[in-house]
């Protein structure tokens, strides 16, 4: 049984010899691709036309990849925006001046990031976390900034003075407060990414604050598991 497109076969072959791709012919004549593949399986085109088709295929692939990249970036932007919107909705219902809320937030942060030895302190590479911790130590727990010790732990190729200036500006404390700097010899010969500024440790010494924060955080978790939700 002949295909309904049989009358176009010679036209198809002619177009193929002129260097059109199977997709081009499909779009131009409306003949099914499966039919075209059968008609043209033994039809060879010139090297010149094959090269031209290859160039077009490569260009189409590049365009498709660019479109896919743009699409993925847009999807990521929307996901990030959605996350931010949800966070803002949560914060809209919170009294940021609520002392109990801040204390619980600090205690949960301390449970994960704070010193568990015989002193109160915290180390991190994220200035925001340390700003929050330091603000609480000074404004809520009334610690004297001059009695708080600051240390830096850097990779081997980092400049100690540059890093002191960075953390001094971030935490808004005098550069002289950074009394100790250590370098990780294991990183010798390895290049450090520019965005990495080392780890800053804030040592408040006062063990009583640590005990209170640890107990508060653990008790809060226990109460939530038992009664919350």
Buried (B, 14 or more C-beta within 10 A) or exposed (E): EEBEBEEBBEBBBEBBBEBBBBEBBBEEBEBEEEBBEEBBEEEEBEEEBEEBBEEBEEEEEEEEEEEEEEEEEEEEEEEEEEEEEEEEEEEEEEEEEEEEEBBBBBBBBBBEBBBEEEBBBBBBEEBEBBEBBBBBBBEEBEBEBEEBBBBBBBBEEBEBEEBBEBBBEBBEBEEEBBEEBEBBEEBEEEEBEEEEBBBBBBBBBBEEBBEBBBEBBEEBBEEEEEEEE
